[in-house]
Amino acid sequence: MTFARLGPAGSEIPVLQQDGVNYDLRSLTSDIDGAFLASGGLAAARRALAEGGLPVLDDAGLRVGAPIARPGKIVCIGLNYSDHAEETGAAVPAEPVVFMKDPSTMVGPFDEVRVPRNSEKTDWEVELAVVIGAEARYLGSPEDADDVIAGYAMSNDVSEREFQLERGGQWDKGKSCETFNPLGPVLKPADEVGDPQDLGLRLWVNGELRQDGSTANMIFGVRHVVWYLSQFMVLHPGDVINTGTPAGVALGLPGNPYLRSGDVVELEIDGLGRARQELVPA
């Protein structure tokens, strides 16, 4: 069982997906957002499906949007895979490296990604995204994170490395360009994902495999990250956490094969679907 949002940008229809069928959730909610998640919406949708109370949606030709509405915030963890830290020449961090991403960067998993004007170093990053389902503040231990995680999705944490690393200040301006966070295609409830530290992540550029990693190689696991963040900020229902990327980004590859207009990025995470984005000029 997964959740998705289908339709034109800004007018997406919330759906529950089961056995290849999309069930319309508009009788339960207007959107898959923080309020829906906080109110137990995923469980309510599951019950409604079991009771036969959800109509099938005629989804022919509908765009696939991000599986949740725009979050209050997108929090990102940098250098969270040992192989990625090594390839970029960075020391393994003693604590999670935290930065923020503009929530308006979120787009659908098959939408175009815009290469910023004057960009020479636009890069890709396949990541496991955590979607928060309940308020998290000062969690007592990493084990408490399970109580506040609604589910998981796939993210492409697109980055402009010159803006991020060579233009002074913090990383955010290299991470917050428009369309720089495709999400989805689905939100999968946490209880259906299994072990979040045992998922394969893969990314291709123009058909060439560039990233092939596993969440088992995270320096700081999902539960630790959620607990850690809750010591510094309140995590609200609907917030998204990008948990880091494995080795294979352009920044760490010989020749630094950064993205250009016309390139195609495809990515997948075990159990969370596959996405495809074409690069276009901003």
PAKOLKE-522857 format. One record per residue (C-alpha): residue in one letter; x, y, z; residue number from 1. Coordinates in steps of 0.1 Angstrom, whole numbers. Layout:
<sites>
A/X/Y/Z/NUM
...
</sites>
This chain:
<sites>
M/0/0/0/1
T/13/34/-10/2
F/0/70/-12/3
A/3/94/-40/4
R/-10/127/-55/5
L/-21/128/-91/6
G/-31/157/-113/7
P/-19/192/-124/8
A/5/210/-102/9
G/-14/227/-74/10
S/-46/206/-80/11
E/-34/171/-72/12
I/-58/145/-61/13
P/-48/124/-31/14
V/-49/86/-37/15
L/-42/53/-20/16
Q/-26/28/-43/17
Q/-31/-9/-38/18
D/-24/-37/-63/19
G/-20/-12/-92/20
V/-53/6/-85/21
N/-56/42/-74/22
Y/-84/49/-49/23
D/-97/84/-45/24
L/-92/98/-10/25
R/-111/130/-14/26
S/-140/117/7/27
L/-114/116/36/28
T/-91/146/29/29
S/-85/173/5/30
D/-48/166/4/31
I/-20/144/18/32
D/-5/171/41/33
G/6/176/77/34
A/-30/177/91/35
F/-39/145/74/36
L/-9/127/87/37
A/-12/141/122/38
S/-49/130/124/39
G/-41/93/117/40
G/-51/97/80/41
L/-30/68/67/42
A/-47/44/91/43
A/-81/59/83/44
A/-75/54/46/45
R/-64/18/52/46
R/-97/12/71/47
A/-118/28/44/48
L/-102/7/17/49
A/-108/-25/37/50
E/-145/-15/42/51
G/-149/-8/4/52
G/-155/29/10/53
L/-130/44/-15/54
P/-140/49/-52/55
V/-115/40/-79/56
L/-100/70/-96/57
D/-99/73/-134/58
D/-62/82/-135/59
A/-56/80/-173/60
G/-30/106/-183/61
L/-28/122/-149/62
R/5/138/-139/63
V/22/123/-108/64
G/29/150/-83/65
A/50/149/-51/66
P/33/124/-27/67
I/28/150/0/68
A/18/187/-2/69
R/44/213/3/70
P/60/208/37/71
G/67/234/63/72
K/104/226/60/73
I/128/203/43/74
V/158/194/65/75
C/188/178/49/76
I/217/158/63/77
G/250/161/44/78
L/279/137/42/79
N/258/109/58/80
Y/274/80/38/81
S/310/70/45/82
D/316/64/8/83
H/302/98/-2/84
A/324/116/24/85
E/354/97/11/86
E/348/105/-26/87
T/344/142/-19/88
G/375/144/3/89
A/355/153/34/90
A/361/141/69/91
V/335/117/84/92
P/314/141/106/93
A/312/135/144/94
E/276/148/144/95
P/251/150/116/96
V/257/179/91/97
V/224/198/90/98
F/212/223/64/99
M/178/235/51/100
K/162/235/17/101
D/135/258/5/102
P/102/239/6/103
S/91/254/-27/104
T/119/233/-44/105
M/96/203/-41/106
V/82/191/-74/107
G/69/158/-88/108
P/91/128/-96/109
F/86/132/-134/110
D/87/169/-135/111
E/114/188/-153/112
V/144/201/-133/113
R/157/235/-142/114
V/194/241/-145/115
P/200/275/-128/116
R/212/304/-149/117
N/250/306/-148/118
S/252/271/-134/119
E/282/250/-143/120
K/280/224/-115/121
T/245/211/-111/122
D/246/177/-94/123
W/224/148/-85/124
E/218/130/-52/125
V/194/100/-47/126
E/182/100/-11/127
L/158/83/13/128
A/133/109/25/129
V/116/107/59/130
V/81/122/62/131
I/72/132/97/132
G/37/123/110/133
A/36/137/145/134
E/53/165/163/135
A/88/157/174/136
R/105/178/201/137
Y/133/167/224/138
L/127/130/217/139
G/142/109/246/140
S/161/84/224/141
P/165/74/187/142
E/140/45/194/143
D/113/72/200/144
A/116/82/163/145
D/94/54/152/146
D/65/71/169/147
V/68/102/147/148
I/77/88/113/149
A/47/86/90/150
G/66/70/61/151
Y/93/72/35/152
A/97/85/0/153
M/124/89/-26/154
S/141/123/-31/155
N/166/138/-56/156
D/185/164/-36/157
V/196/183/-66/158
S/226/206/-58/159
E/246/234/-75/160
R/281/228/-62/161
E/296/261/-71/162
F/267/280/-54/163
Q/270/256/-25/164
L/308/254/-19/165
E/325/283/-38/166
R/303/313/-33/167
G/307/318/4/168
G/281/315/32/169
Q/262/284/40/170
W/251/256/17/171
D/215/266/13/172
K/218/287/-18/173
G/233/257/-37/174
K/204/236/-26/175
S/174/259/-29/176
C/172/266/-66/177
E/137/261/-82/178
T/127/224/-88/179
F/158/212/-68/180
N/138/186/-48/181
P/118/161/-69/182
L/100/138/-45/183
G/82/105/-50/184
P/65/89/-68/185
V/50/75/-36/186
L/48/78/2/187
K/50/44/17/188
P/38/40/54/189
A/67/33/77/190
D/51/-1/89/191
E/53/-13/53/192
V/89/-4/45/193
G/106/-28/68/194
D/141/-19/79/195
P/149/16/66/196
Q/186/7/70/197
D/184/-20/44/198
L/173/-3/12/199
G/191/-1/-21/200
L/194/33/-38/201
R/203/37/-75/202
L/206/66/-99/203
W/214/67/-136/204
V/223/97/-158/205
N/215/93/-195/206
G/213/56/-189/207
E/246/52/-171/208
L/246/39/-136/209
R/262/66/-113/210
Q/250/57/-78/211
D/244/22/-64/212
G/244/22/-27/213
S/225/10/4/214
T/211/28/34/215
A/230/3/55/216
N/260/26/49/217
M/246/56/65/218
I/269/71/92/219
F/238/83/112/220
G/208/61/108/221
V/172/73/102/222
R/162/70/138/223
H/193/88/151/224
V/188/116/126/225
V/152/122/136/226
W/161/121/173/227
Y/191/144/168/228
L/171/170/148/229
S/144/171/175/230
Q/170/184/200/231
F/175/215/179/232
M/142/222/162/233
V/105/211/163/234
L/97/187/136/235
H/60/191/125/236
P/37/167/106/237
G/44/169/69/238
D/80/180/73/239
V/106/161/52/240
I/141/150/60/241
N/165/141/32/242
T/189/117/49/243
G/220/119/27/244
T/233/103/-5/245
P/257/74/-13/246
A/288/77/-34/247
G/286/85/-72/248
V/277/122/-74/249
A/294/143/-101/250
L/314/162/-75/251
G/333/130/-66/252
L/336/114/-101/253
P/366/118/-124/254
G/360/147/-147/255
N/331/159/-126/256
P/304/151/-152/257
Y/279/177/-140/258
L/244/179/-154/259
R/235/199/-185/260
S/202/208/-202/261
G/189/178/-220/262
D/203/153/-196/263
V/180/127/-181/264
V/182/114/-145/265
E/165/82/-134/266
L/165/70/-98/267
E/150/43/-76/268
I/149/30/-41/269
D/138/-5/-32/270
G/100/-5/-25/271
L/96/32/-32/272
G/93/33/-69/273
R/112/48/-98/274
A/114/84/-110/275
R/127/103/-141/276
Q/136/139/-146/277
E/148/158/-176/278
L/170/188/-172/279
V/159/220/-189/280
P/173/256/-187/281
A/158/279/-161/282
</sites>
